[in-house]
């Protein structure tokens, strides 16, 4: 935690077996921490963490999705989204209910799918996919679009 007025580090919240990559601030000052694909490569189980910034402690460990690079929060849907490129059974878009700090689902994505963006107005979630010859009509790479109102 950094004091913006003094430009100083004022506190650290320690995590273990994670190697954090992505961070997303959600409701009630909860912070989603995406434990990275490097953490999985180092032998740690894929997982994601939710930290209460007021209490400065982990309040939820989500074991159903991990190995994430980028994560995001969509205030329109009240959901966190994770680009979990190193998830246990292959790359997925992980979805977590940010109001309940609870995992909802994993949606398969594709090779090198390590970024995510959500549009709070349309409800759409975007994940870029690298060309690998296994996805029809994606010979030069593409962007998967999920959801929508």
N, C-alpha and C positions, 0 to 999 in steps of 0.2 A: 504494500500500500504506500502510495506516495502523497506527500503533502504538496498540492499544486502551488501554493503560495511560496513555500520555501524551497521547492524543488529537492526534497529530501525523502529518502526511504524512511518510513515511520513504523512499518510492521511487515512481517512475512508470515504467510500461512504455509506450513510445511505439508507436503504430501509424500507418500512413498510408493514405490513400484508403479510409477505413472509416466514420468518424462513428459510433462504437459506440452501440448502444442497449441490447441485452440482454447479460447475463452469467450464466453458469452454471458452478459449480465441480463438476468431475468427478473421476474417479479419479486417483491419483498427483499431486494438486495441479495438474492441468491445468484451464485456464479457457477455456471457449468464449466467444468474443466474437461477437455478432451485429452485423454491419455493417448499418446501418439503411436504411430506405426513403429517408431524406434523403440518404444517400450515393449511392444510385442516382439520385435526382433531381439531385444535384450533378454527375452524369456519370461516377461511378466504377462499375466493373463489380461486379455482385452477387457477394459472397463472404462467407465466414465464416472466423474465425481461431481457432486453438487455441494457447494460450500455456502454456509450462511455467513455473510460478511460481517454482520453485527456480532455474532458469537465467535467468529473466526475459527470455525471448525467444520469438518465434513458432516453433512446431515443426510446424505444418501450416496450409496455406491451402486451404480447401475452396471450390473454384470452382463446384461444381454447385448450390449454394444460397446465397442472400444476399438482401439487402433485407429483413432481419428486424427486427421490433420486439422481441418477447419471445422468450426462449429458456429452455430448462429441461433439467435432468438427471434421469433416472430411475435410481436405483441398482438397482432390481429388474431392469431389462432391460439395464443398462449402456449406455444410449443417451442421446444429446442429442437434443432436439426443438426445432425452430425454426419459429416462425410467420413465414414469409417472404412477407409481403404484396406485396412489390415484386420478386419473383423474375422472371427473364427471361420465362418463358412464362405468367405469371399466379401468383396466390397459391397457395402450397403449404405442407404440413407437411413440413419437411425432417427427415430421420432420419440421424444420424451415430453410428457405433460408437465409443463413448467409450474403449473399451479399446485400439483400434487407431488412433484419430484418423482414421477413414476414413468417407467418405460412403457411405450405403447406398441411400437412395431419396428421391424427392420424391413426395408424394401430393397431388393437387389439392384445394384447399379452396374458398374463396369470397371474395366482396367484403369488404374490411376485416377479413380474418382475421389479426389481428395479435397475438393472445394464445394461449398454450398452457399446459396443465397436464397432468401425468402422475400416475397413481395407481400407486405401486410395488407395491401388493398385488394389484390386479386386472389390471394391465398395460394398462389403458385410457388413452388420450390424448384430451384434450378441446380443441376449437378452436371459439370462438364465431364465428358467421357473421352478417353483417348481411343484413337483408331487401333483396333487389334484384329480385325477381320472376323470377329465372332458376332458382331451386332449388325443386322441388316440396315442398309442405308446410312452407315456410319463409317465409311471408308476413309474419311479424312478427319475424323473426330466429330463430336456432336455435343449437344447439351440436352440432357434428359429434363423434361418438364413434368412435375408431379402436382397433383391437386388442382385447385381452382374452385372458385365459387360458382 
